[in-house]
Amino acid sequence: MFGKKRKTRADRERELQRKAAARKVKAEEPSGYDRLTDEQKKEEDFLFLMDDIDDFDQHH
């Protein structure tokens, strides 16, 4: 009724801690390729190689 409660210093500290923790977790998360299993990586590499070969064939 009287508006929003003001943030205290403790509230701001907690928010900063939460954001820092979230950034840390995101940094530790593997990228798309790294998340794949070995079998999936082989398949991805194979497909990538096949695309390269197709490109080479088209240009030569």
Phi, psi and omega in degrees: 000325182259016180100183184285146175290136179289145177286135176271171177300319180299319178299315180295319178300314180300318181296317178296319178299316181297315180295319179296318179296319180296319178296319182297315179298317181297321181294327182278344182289132181291153178288175184308310183293318183295337182283342183289154175284168180301319181297316180294324179296318179301316181296315179300314181298319179298313180297320179297317179297317179298320177299317178300316180296318177299315179300317180299314180298322182290330184264355181235000000 
